[in-house]
Amino acid sequence: MNRRLLRSQTVILAVGTVFSWTTLVLDYRRFFAAGGEVFQLSGCAVANPLVTPCFYGAIAFVAAFAWALGILRGPRERAPARQQGLHWLLAAGTVFAWGNFAYEVYRYLQPQPAPSAFSCPPSGATNPLAAPCFYGAIIYLSALLLSWRLLGRRGPAMPSHGAAVDR
């Protein structure tokens, strides 16, 4: 596999991990400032970040980053098979992130959007292009496209018929 592309994939996922956890920390600061407690899931003016898509996107970013590091540092002969698994995780993360973004767009377009705990910015309806879900979705999509390129045109479901080439 192309080591330069593997490194680029790892860097993209590192950026996604830092972005998502920074967003999560800011959400927690807002939650605690509103009087919330760590495991308080209701009864607060601001939603607990544990129940928002941001939390689950951040967990998936960490998992994908660790997986990419494992591929980069692991044995080269196992890299294609491990990349296929990461590719499916990135596909799921991309669908999840763009689904959340679509939900934010839907809420934004409502005449009087109701507050929702299941929202990227837990504080209410903001422009979806300013929501963390949008940027997370772009990062996931970038990593997915890079993964697709790493796997070549054969895609993740096709068996490998040849030696991996390092560039």
Backbone as ProteinMPNN parsed JSONL, in Angstrom:
{"seq_chain_A": "MNRRLLRSQTVILAVGTVFSWTTLVLDYRRFFAAGGEVFQLSGCAVANPLVTPCFYGAIAFVAAFAWALGILRGPRERAPARQQGLHWLLAAGTVFAWGNFAYEVYRYLQPQPAPSAFSCPPSGATNPLAAPCFYGAIIYLSALLLSWRLLGRRGPAMPSHGAAVDR", "coords_chain_A": {"N_chain_A": [[0.847, -1.185, 0.0], [0.339, 2.275, -0.502], [2.435, 4.209, 1.281], [2.589, 6.957, 1.718], [-0.033, 7.814, 1.258], [-1.261, 6.371, 3.297], [-0.156, 7.641, 5.528], [-1.231, 10.196, 5.129], [-3.949, 9.637, 5.427], [-3.962, 8.948, 8.135], [-3.227, 11.396, 9.269], [-5.43, 13.014, 8.518], [-7.441, 11.726, 9.99], [-6.437, 12.183, 12.536], [-6.719, 14.949, 12.704], [-9.514, 15.064, 12.562], [-10.099, 13.741, 14.962], [-9.007, 15.486, 16.909], [-10.53, 17.785, 16.328], [-13.185, 16.835, 16.836], [-13.083, 16.103, 19.559], [-12.389, 18.517, 20.73], [-14.674, 19.989, 20.163], [-16.461, 18.486, 21.686], [-15.458, 18.922, 24.296], [-15.95, 21.674, 24.527], [-18.735, 21.593, 24.379], [-19.255, 20.206, 26.747], [-18.31, 22.087, 28.603], [-20.19, 24.133, 28.241], [-22.461, 22.715, 29.043], [-21.879, 22.107, 31.775], [-21.688, 24.716, 32.733], [-24.318, 25.445, 32.591], [-25.348, 24.18, 34.731], [-25.435, 21.432, 34.7], [-24.731, 17.962, 35.56], [-22.289, 15.3, 35.491], [-23.474, 12.687, 34.75], [-26.069, 13.415, 34.322], [-28.863, 13.153, 32.507], [-31.194, 14.427, 31.821], [-33.342, 17.274, 32.469], [-31.858, 19.618, 32.4], [-31.015, 22.796, 31.036], [-29.319, 22.675, 28.88], [-28.373, 20.124, 26.686], [-26.91, 17.043, 27.757], [-23.736, 16.23, 26.585], [-23.267, 13.497, 26.243], [-25.547, 12.414, 25.091], [-25.695, 13.357, 22.554], [-25.08, 13.434, 18.964], [-22.502, 14.306, 18.505], [-20.852, 13.223, 20.473], [-20.789, 10.475, 19.825], [-19.74, 10.572, 17.26], [-17.203, 11.536, 17.895], [-16.161, 9.384, 19.343], [-16.076, 7.474, 17.292], [-14.215, 8.725, 15.61], [-11.861, 8.527, 17.168], [-11.58, 5.737, 17.246], [-11.243, 5.185, 14.498], [-8.903, 6.637, 13.986], [-7.05, 5.287, 15.655], [-7.152, 2.802, 14.409], [-6.168, 3.439, 11.861], [-3.562, 4.193, 12.576], [-2.664, 1.719, 13.456], [-2.657, 0.314, 11.04], [-0.758, 1.766, 9.599], [1.575, 1.369, 11.118], [1.694, -1.341, 11.343], [2.287, -4.754, 10.101], [3.105, -4.869, 6.673], [1.977, -6.712, 4.915], [-0.5, -7.268, 5.972], [-1.88, -4.953, 5.722], [-3.717, -4.307, 3.486], [-6.054, -5.882, 4.058], [-6.731, -4.951, 6.613], [-7.189, -2.291, 5.986], [-9.512, -2.484, 4.525], [-11.409, -3.061, 6.518], [-11.245, -0.668, 8.009], [-12.149, 1.038, 6.051], [-14.882, 0.406, 5.904], [-15.699, 1.287, 8.444], [-15.18, 4.019, 8.16], [-16.997, 4.582, 6.116], [-19.428, 4.115, 7.467], [-19.198, 6.108, 9.457], [-19.209, 8.372, 7.832], [-21.786, 8.279, 6.663], [-23.308, 8.489, 9.008], [-22.484, 11.052, 9.945], [-23.229, 12.775, 7.79], [-25.935, 12.238, 7.811], [-26.675, 13.337, 10.291], [-26.068, 15.981, 9.719], [-27.956, 16.443, 7.703], [-30.258, 16.263, 9.249], [-29.89, 18.519, 10.85], [-30.114, 20.496, 8.874], [-32.783, 20.108, 8.137], [-34.051, 20.798, 10.595], [-33.262, 23.466, 10.743], [-34.607, 24.6, 8.61], [-37.225, 24.59, 9.403], [-40.146, 26.483, 10.307], [-40.436, 27.32, 13.046], [-38.207, 26.01, 14.777], [-38.174, 23.288, 17.024], [-36.57, 22.812, 20.2], [-33.983, 20.383, 20.45], [-32.508, 17.55, 21.882], [-31.034, 15.759, 20.486], [-28.92, 16.804, 18.681], [-26.393, 18.486, 16.822], [-25.213, 21.119, 17.57], [-25.948, 21.55, 20.771], [-27.244, 23.743, 21.841], [-29.283, 24.778, 20.297], [-31.04, 25.628, 17.206], [-28.868, 26.455, 14.732], [-27.23, 27.964, 11.921], [-26.777, 25.366, 9.667], [-24.369, 25.104, 8.295], [-22.556, 26.088, 10.024], [-22.442, 24.282, 11.989], [-20.879, 21.733, 13.991], [-21.314, 19.175, 12.995], [-21.316, 19.415, 10.217], [-18.633, 20.009, 9.563], [-17.37, 17.78, 10.66], [-18.527, 15.83, 9.034], [-17.392, 16.485, 6.574], [-14.71, 15.935, 7.101], [-14.834, 13.177, 7.667], [-15.756, 12.292, 5.129], [-13.575, 13.042, 3.532], [-11.566, 11.35, 4.563], [-12.736, 8.909, 3.918], [-12.763, 8.989, 1.088], [-10.024, 9.04, 0.611], [-9.367, 6.563, 1.683], [-10.726, 4.931, -0.112], [-9.229, 5.429, -2.358], [-6.794, 4.344, -1.51], [-7.484, 1.666, -1.438], [-7.786, 1.222, -4.057], [-9.306, 0.859, -7.33], [-10.744, -1.416, -7.058], [-12.303, -1.531, -4.797], [-13.714, -2.121, -1.453], [-14.776, -4.724, -1.166], [-13.665, -6.546, -2.862], [-11.379, -9.226, -3.48], [-7.809, -9.194, -2.999], [-5.5, -9.361, -5.654], [-2.586, -9.607, -6.057], [0.672, -8.266, -5.343], [1.248, -5.881, -2.756], [2.117, -2.531, -3.36], [4.572, -0.254, -2.497], [4.893, 3.219, -2.437]], "CA_chain_A": [[0.0, 0.0, 0.0], [1.049, 3.54, -0.611], [2.709, 4.71, 2.635], [2.285, 8.394, 1.768], [-1.479, 7.92, 1.422], [-1.576, 5.882, 4.645], [0.182, 8.728, 6.455], [-2.222, 11.263, 4.928], [-5.181, 9.169, 6.053], [-3.769, 9.04, 9.577], [-3.247, 12.824, 9.609], [-6.827, 13.467, 8.405], [-8.188, 11.194, 11.129], [-5.949, 12.888, 13.727], [-7.399, 16.255, 12.679], [-10.902, 14.792, 12.934], [-10.14, 13.405, 16.383], [-8.789, 16.726, 17.667], [-11.707, 18.644, 16.118], [-14.379, 16.307, 17.495], [-12.935, 16.157, 21.016], [-12.447, 19.932, 21.108], [-16.1, 20.312, 20.146], [-17.071, 17.811, 22.83], [-15.04, 19.634, 25.507], [-16.705, 22.937, 24.566], [-20.119, 21.234, 24.72], [-19.285, 19.901, 28.182], [-18.174, 23.348, 29.349], [-21.505, 24.788, 28.174], [-23.367, 21.899, 29.854], [-21.578, 22.318, 33.196], [-22.015, 26.113, 33.046], [-25.775, 25.528, 32.724], [-25.742, 23.485, 35.954], [-25.511, 19.985, 34.505], [-23.78, 17.074, 36.214], [-21.692, 14.364, 34.541], [-24.394, 11.675, 34.223], [-27.43, 13.953, 34.294], [-29.306, 13.046, 31.113], [-32.361, 15.276, 31.575], [-33.571, 18.29, 33.485], [-30.922, 20.731, 32.289], [-31.33, 23.637, 29.875], [-28.422, 22.267, 27.8], [-28.292, 18.66, 26.62], [-25.658, 16.392, 28.116], [-23.071, 15.782, 25.36], [-23.344, 12.041, 26.107], [-26.716, 12.019, 24.306], [-25.67, 14.037, 21.254], [-24.291, 12.749, 17.943], [-21.103, 14.736, 18.595], [-20.147, 12.27, 21.323], [-20.581, 9.223, 19.099], [-18.807, 10.881, 16.18], [-15.869, 11.643, 18.491], [-15.726, 8.015, 19.641], [-15.734, 6.84, 16.014], [-12.956, 9.317, 15.137], [-10.76, 7.923, 17.925], [-11.432, 4.359, 16.781], [-10.689, 5.213, 13.139], [-7.512, 7.096, 14.085], [-6.261, 4.176, 16.201], [-7.113, 1.778, 13.362], [-5.247, 3.924, 10.828], [-2.212, 4.073, 13.137], [-2.336, 0.294, 13.433], [-2.341, -0.054, 9.649], [0.484, 2.435, 9.231], [2.705, 0.815, 11.854], [1.634, -2.797, 11.357], [2.92, -5.467, 8.992], [2.622, -4.416, 5.366], [1.172, -7.725, 4.233], [-1.861, -7.248, 6.527], [-2.457, -3.615, 5.528], [-4.93, -4.246, 2.654], [-7.216, -6.436, 4.763], [-7.089, -4.032, 7.7], [-7.716, -1.082, 5.357], [-10.905, -2.761, 4.156], [-12.215, -2.872, 7.72], [-11.287, 0.769, 8.293], [-12.977, 1.652, 5.014], [-16.287, 0.253, 6.303], [-15.922, 2.189, 9.572], [-15.255, 5.384, 7.614], [-18.276, 4.693, 5.391], [-20.474, 4.269, 8.48], [-19.029, 7.435, 10.056], [-19.621, 9.369, 6.839], [-23.256, 8.239, 6.586], [-23.794, 9.022, 10.284], [-22.243, 12.501, 10.012], [-24.072, 13.477, 6.817], [-27.31, 12.101, 8.301], [-26.85, 14.367, 11.324], [-26.087, 17.271, 9.039], [-29.272, 16.555, 7.048], [-31.214, 16.553, 10.315], [-29.691, 19.927, 11.202], [-30.698, 21.298, 7.789], [-34.236, 19.984, 8.3], [-34.452, 21.621, 11.744], [-33.011, 24.864, 10.424], [-35.601, 25.053, 7.642], [-38.546, 24.633, 10.023], [-40.494, 27.863, 10.66], [-40.08, 27.529, 14.45], [-37.632, 24.726, 15.185], [-38.26, 22.909, 18.433], [-35.274, 22.392, 20.738], [-33.767, 18.949, 20.368], [-31.281, 17.073, 22.523], [-30.276, 15.015, 19.479], [-28.527, 17.872, 17.789], [-24.957, 18.774, 16.89], [-25.031, 22.167, 18.57], [-27.033, 21.323, 21.711], [-27.872, 24.973, 22.3], [-30.421, 25.147, 19.48], [-30.883, 25.61, 15.759], [-27.995, 27.451, 14.135], [-27.004, 27.66, 10.514], [-26.148, 24.043, 9.588], [-23.003, 25.208, 7.801], [-21.713, 26.451, 11.16], [-22.531, 23.199, 12.968], [-19.756, 20.788, 13.968], [-21.675, 18.011, 12.166], [-20.919, 19.698, 8.836], [-17.185, 19.873, 9.436], [-17.069, 16.377, 10.903], [-18.92, 15.081, 7.836], [-16.379, 16.743, 5.536], [-13.496, 15.201, 7.474], [-15.112, 11.758, 7.419], [-15.803, 12.058, 3.688], [-12.197, 13.124, 3.031], [-10.882, 10.113, 4.944], [-13.341, 7.812, 3.142], [-12.267, 9.072, -0.287], [-8.623, 8.63, 0.642], [-9.386, 5.109, 1.888], [-11.139, 4.337, -1.388], [-8.047, 5.516, -3.236], [-5.825, 3.366, -1.016], [-7.928, 0.334, -1.821], [-7.778, 1.135, -5.514], [-10.627, 0.831, -7.96], [-11.418, -2.673, -6.784], [-13.253, -1.336, -3.71], [-13.423, -2.881, -0.25], [-15.309, -6.084, -1.123], [-12.965, -7.407, -3.812], [-10.125, -9.779, -2.97], [-6.574, -8.671, -3.568], [-4.83, -10.285, -6.566], [-1.265, -9.092, -6.392], [1.475, -7.756, -4.229], [1.073, -4.472, -2.42], [3.233, -1.722, -3.861], [4.843, 0.959, -1.717], [5.359, 4.344, -3.251]], "C_chain_A": [[0.884, 1.237, 0.0], [1.214, 4.157, 0.784], [2.38, 6.198, 2.774], [0.777, 8.59, 1.973], [-1.917, 7.415, 2.795], [-1.276, 6.949, 5.693], [-0.841, 9.864, 6.343], [-3.551, 10.891, 5.582], [-5.102, 9.304, 7.57], [-3.82, 10.501, 10.035], [-4.681, 13.365, 9.552], [-7.629, 12.985, 9.604], [-7.708, 11.808, 12.448], [-6.613, 14.261, 13.826], [-8.853, 16.082, 13.094], [-11.05, 14.49, 14.412], [-9.978, 14.656, 17.238], [-10.008, 17.638, 17.544], [-12.9, 18.135, 16.928], [-14.268, 16.379, 19.019], [-12.886, 17.594, 21.52], [-13.899, 20.382, 21.162], [-16.797, 19.718, 21.361], [-16.709, 18.505, 24.142], [-15.802, 20.953, 25.627], [-18.169, 22.691, 24.913], [-20.242, 20.921, 26.208], [-19.138, 21.161, 29.018], [-19.509, 24.091, 29.388], [-22.513, 24.048, 29.064], [-23.136, 22.131, 31.347], [-21.894, 23.749, 33.617], [-23.52, 26.3, 33.238], [-26.276, 24.757, 33.946], [-25.847, 21.983, 35.821], [-24.45, 19.24, 35.286], [-23.409, 15.961, 35.239], [-22.7, 13.389, 33.942], [-25.851, 12.124, 34.241], [-27.897, 13.988, 32.842], [-30.536, 13.881, 30.811], [-32.458, 16.319, 32.677], [-32.594, 19.443, 33.463], [-31.268, 21.506, 31.015], [-30.491, 23.253, 28.656], [-28.299, 20.748, 27.847], [-26.918, 18.16, 27.036], [-25.004, 15.897, 26.829], [-23.066, 14.265, 25.172], [-24.508, 11.595, 25.22], [-26.764, 12.714, 22.95], [-24.837, 13.237, 20.246], [-22.817, 13.131, 17.982], [-20.278, 13.736, 19.403], [-19.819, 10.995, 20.544], [-19.666, 9.409, 17.891], [-17.379, 10.974, 16.691], [-15.308, 10.264, 18.828], [-15.298, 7.319, 18.352], [-14.443, 7.42, 15.434], [-11.761, 8.7, 15.866], [-10.507, 6.498, 17.436], [-10.788, 4.318, 15.391], [-9.225, 5.656, 13.154], [-6.609, 5.976, 14.61], [-6.094, 3.072, 15.153], [-6.11, 2.177, 12.277], [-3.801, 3.857, 11.312], [-1.747, 2.625, 13.118], [-1.964, -0.185, 12.039], [-0.982, 0.514, 9.256], [1.701, 1.771, 9.874], [2.76, -0.709, 11.835], [2.344, -3.433, 10.174], [2.285, -5.099, 7.651], [1.723, -5.429, 4.681], [-0.267, -7.77, 4.754], [-2.583, -5.932, 6.244], [-3.704, -3.615, 4.636], [-6.18, -4.78, 3.357], [-7.677, -5.512, 5.887], [-7.674, -2.737, 7.143], [-9.17, -1.286, 4.95], [-11.832, -2.572, 5.352], [-12.35, -1.399, 8.087], [-12.19, 1.484, 7.289], [-14.463, 1.559, 5.399], [-16.623, 1.142, 7.496], [-16.044, 3.629, 9.093], [-16.545, 5.599, 6.83], [-19.424, 4.89, 6.382], [-20.399, 5.646, 9.135], [-19.489, 8.543, 9.12], [-21.139, 9.435, 6.737], [-23.856, 8.846, 7.858], [-23.657, 10.544, 10.323], [-23.125, 13.266, 9.027], [-25.554, 13.342, 7.177], [-27.617, 13.128, 9.375], [-26.897, 15.754, 10.715], [-27.442, 17.485, 8.355], [-30.359, 16.874, 8.078], [-31.107, 18.01, 10.752], [-30.285, 20.854, 10.137], [-32.218, 21.285, 7.909], [-34.727, 20.868, 9.441], [-34.317, 23.101, 11.444], [-34.094, 25.423, 9.502], [-37.026, 25.096, 8.199], [-38.86, 26.074, 10.427], [-40.149, 28.214, 12.11], [-39.509, 26.215, 14.967], [-37.735, 24.491, 16.687], [-36.867, 22.535, 18.935], [-35.165, 20.872, 20.708], [-32.464, 18.584, 21.046], [-30.401, 16.367, 21.504], [-29.887, 15.979, 18.371], [-27.039, 18.119, 17.931], [-24.674, 19.931, 17.825], [-26.17, 22.068, 19.571], [-27.765, 22.587, 22.135], [-29.052, 25.402, 21.442], [-30.078, 25.159, 18.009], [-30.009, 26.768, 15.297], [-27.876, 27.109, 12.659], [-26.264, 26.334, 10.426], [-24.704, 24.091, 9.076], [-22.03, 25.641, 8.897], [-21.703, 25.361, 12.227], [-21.321, 22.266, 12.867], [-20.045, 19.561, 13.102], [-21.21, 18.205, 10.726], [-19.42, 19.476, 8.651], [-16.733, 18.433, 9.704], [-17.399, 15.517, 9.694], [-17.908, 15.275, 6.712], [-15.096, 15.971, 5.84], [-13.686, 13.706, 7.245], [-15.107, 11.446, 5.925], [-14.403, 12.112, 3.088], [-11.434, 11.841, 3.341], [-11.428, 8.923, 4.154], [-12.831, 7.819, 1.7], [-10.796, 8.659, -0.37], [-8.507, 7.119, 0.835], [-9.755, 4.394, 0.594], [-9.966, 4.352, -2.375], [-6.967, 4.512, -2.805], [-6.193, 1.947, -1.445], [-7.904, 0.136, -3.329], [-9.186, 1.05, -6.052], [-11.403, -0.436, -7.641], [-12.434, -2.555, -5.65], [-12.985, -2.271, -2.552], [-13.868, -4.338, -0.28], [-14.552, -7.05, -2.024], [-11.686, -7.965, -3.193], [-8.925, -9.19, -3.688], [-5.9, -9.733, -4.429], [-3.488, -9.736, -6.973], [-0.567, -8.539, -5.181], [1.191, -6.279, -4.008], [2.322, -3.718, -2.851], [3.365, -0.496, -2.972], [5.365, 2.023, -2.639], [5.949, 5.379, -2.36]], "O_chain_A": [[2.029, 1.213, 0.453], [0.232, 4.579, 1.394], [1.942, 6.642, 3.836], [0.361, 9.433, 2.769], [-2.841, 7.967, 3.392], [-2.048, 7.138, 6.633], [-1.264, 10.424, 7.354], [-4.198, 11.728, 6.211], [-6.064, 9.725, 8.212], [-4.398, 10.803, 11.08], [-5.097, 14.1, 10.448], [-8.411, 13.745, 10.174], [-8.497, 11.939, 13.384], [-7.021, 14.681, 14.909], [-9.37, 16.866, 13.889], [-12.01, 14.927, 15.048], [-10.733, 14.86, 18.188], [-10.467, 18.2, 18.538], [-13.553, 18.91, 17.626], [-15.249, 16.684, 19.697], [-13.309, 17.858, 22.645], [-14.307, 21.073, 22.095], [-17.628, 20.373, 21.99], [-17.567, 18.661, 25.011], [-16.252, 21.309, 26.717], [-18.779, 23.469, 25.646], [-21.211, 21.318, 26.855], [-19.791, 21.284, 30.054], [-19.91, 24.613, 30.428], [-23.317, 24.674, 29.754], [-24.089, 22.329, 32.099], [-22.327, 23.973, 34.747], [-23.95, 27.201, 33.958], [-27.483, 24.681, 34.179], [-26.308, 21.317, 36.748], [-23.408, 19.795, 35.634], [-24.131, 15.708, 34.275], [-22.771, 13.274, 32.718], [-26.76, 11.296, 34.182], [-27.382, 14.767, 32.041], [-30.893, 14.032, 29.643], [-31.751, 16.255, 33.682], [-32.513, 20.187, 34.441], [-31.754, 20.931, 30.041], [-30.909, 23.483, 27.521], [-28.14, 20.161, 28.918], [-25.896, 18.767, 26.714], [-25.656, 15.205, 26.047], [-22.878, 13.789, 24.052], [-24.46, 10.503, 24.653], [-27.788, 12.658, 22.268], [-23.98, 12.447, 20.643], [-21.968, 12.359, 17.536], [-19.136, 13.44, 19.051], [-18.694, 10.499, 20.604], [-18.905, 8.507, 17.54], [-16.445, 10.546, 16.012], [-14.122, 10.004, 18.624], [-14.267, 6.646, 18.325], [-13.658, 6.689, 14.83], [-10.751, 8.386, 15.236], [-9.359, 6.099, 17.235], [-9.895, 3.509, 15.14], [-8.403, 5.11, 12.418], [-5.527, 5.746, 14.07], [-5.02, 2.483, 15.029], [-5.305, 1.359, 11.832], [-2.908, 3.503, 10.542], [-0.593, 2.334, 12.805], [-1.054, -0.999, 11.88], [-0.161, -0.177, 8.654], [2.743, 1.63, 9.234], [3.751, -1.303, 12.259], [2.933, -2.738, 9.345], [1.062, -5.03, 7.532], [0.808, -5.054, 3.948], [-1.159, -8.254, 4.058], [-3.781, -5.818, 6.505], [-4.687, -2.969, 5.0], [-7.25, -4.18, 3.254], [-8.876, -5.317, 6.085], [-8.56, -2.146, 7.76], [-9.971, -0.354, 5.024], [-12.911, -1.993, 5.222], [-13.437, -0.935, 8.434], [-12.904, 2.422, 7.642], [-15.209, 2.525, 5.236], [-17.72, 1.697, 7.558], [-16.905, 4.374, 9.561], [-17.123, 6.684, 6.876], [-20.293, 5.734, 6.166], [-21.43, 6.284, 9.346], [-20.083, 9.529, 9.555], [-21.716, 10.523, 6.726], [-24.804, 9.628, 7.786], [-24.6, 11.245, 10.691], [-23.705, 14.292, 9.384], [-26.343, 14.239, 6.88], [-28.693, 13.726, 9.377], [-27.676, 16.604, 11.146], [-28.008, 18.577, 8.419], [-31.267, 17.659, 7.807], [-32.122, 18.661, 10.998], [-30.887, 21.876, 10.466], [-32.864, 22.327, 7.797], [-35.702, 21.603, 9.284], [-35.162, 23.901, 11.845], [-34.454, 26.595, 9.609], [-37.935, 25.589, 7.531], [-37.966, 26.812, 10.841], [-39.624, 29.296, 12.372], [-40.236, 25.398, 15.531], [-37.431, 25.364, 17.5], [-36.064, 21.996, 18.173], [-36.151, 20.167, 20.919], [-31.436, 19.222, 20.821], [-29.176, 16.366, 21.628], [-30.452, 15.965, 17.278], [-26.48, 17.982, 19.019], [-23.949, 19.748, 18.803], [-27.285, 22.473, 19.244], [-28.83, 22.492, 22.745], [-29.77, 26.323, 21.831], [-28.986, 24.76, 17.603], [-30.377, 27.932, 15.458], [-28.371, 26.075, 12.211], [-25.216, 26.183, 11.053], [-23.907, 23.209, 9.394], [-20.815, 25.566, 8.714], [-21.033, 25.498, 13.251], [-20.801, 22.04, 11.774], [-19.123, 18.971, 12.537], [-20.757, 17.255, 10.088], [-18.996, 18.829, 7.693], [-15.82, 17.932, 9.047], [-16.659, 14.592, 9.359], [-17.602, 14.333, 5.982], [-14.471, 15.418, 4.935], [-12.808, 13.042, 6.695], [-14.522, 10.45, 5.5], [-14.077, 11.303, 2.219], [-10.736, 11.306, 2.479], [-10.672, 8.032, 3.767], [-12.503, 6.766, 1.154], [-10.385, 8.0, -1.326], [-7.654, 6.473, 0.226], [-9.161, 3.372, 0.249], [-9.754, 3.399, -3.125], [-6.307, 3.906, -3.649], [-5.325, 1.136, -1.771], [-7.991, -0.991, -3.815], [-10.153, 1.16, -5.298], [-12.598, -0.518, -7.926], [-13.335, -3.388, -5.546], [-12.112, -3.134, -2.65], [-13.373, -5.13, 0.522], [-14.779, -8.258, -1.955], [-10.988, -7.259, -2.464], [-9.018, -8.747, -4.832], [-5.741, -10.875, -3.996], [-3.282, -9.428, -8.146], [-1.168, -8.371, -4.12], [0.929, -5.531, -4.95], [3.441, -4.214, -2.718], [2.389, 0.212, -2.725], [6.183, 1.757, -3.519], [6.406, 6.417, -2.837]]}, "name": "protein", "num_of_chains": 1, "seq": "MNRRLLRSQTVILAVGTVFSWTTLVLDYRRFFAAGGEVFQLSGCAVANPLVTPCFYGAIAFVAAFAWALGILRGPRERAPARQQGLHWLLAAGTVFAWGNFAYEVYRYLQPQPAPSAFSCPPSGATNPLAAPCFYGAIIYLSALLLSWRLLGRRGPAMPSHGAAVDR"}
